[in-house]
Structures are given as structure tokens and as C-alpha cells.
């Protein structure tokens, strides 16, 4: 039986208002569905660029893998790959800056 959360559904539909509302009410940003997917993974696999952008801004974990080992780094959508790369670059810059302070 497949189970999911409202946040997974909102992310997979690129429904930003619902994503924001659910997060405001403490929905699990890192929750997993029965396939082992996080809301970010669902947004990436469904090509929902705006939801991916929002979830990255909320610091969703980009390193999680599902039960077969798939991660968001394996995205097929070129715009999403670029967004993920930019997020990684910013994270590295921020880490280095904080480390040097």
C-alpha cells in the first residue's frame, strides 16, 4: 500500500501556497513516503521547479536517497539540475565563509 503526506502531494503538484502553509504548520520537511521519497525528491522527480526552489530555500536535505538509492542529484530535468548545482555551490560558499570567521 502506498502512503504519502500532504506535503509530498503539494510539492509534486508545484503548489507553493500549500507547501508554505504546510511548512508553517510544522509539516515534516524531511518526511518520507512509502517509496522512501522526501517532498524534495517528489518535486524533483515530477519536474516541479518552483517547489524544488522553495524546498531548497527551506534547506531540504539534498543527500537523502530512496529505497532503491535514487537521489535528487540524478534529476533528469536540466533546469532542476542547474538549480541543485547552484544550491550546492551556495552551501559550499556559506560553509567556507562561516569556517573562516
Secondary structure, DSSP 8 states (H G I E B T S, - for coil): -----HHHHHHHTT-HHHHHHHHHTT--TT---TTS--HHHHHHHTT-HHHHHHHHHTT--SS---TT---GGG---HHHHHHHHHHHHHHHHHHHHHHH-
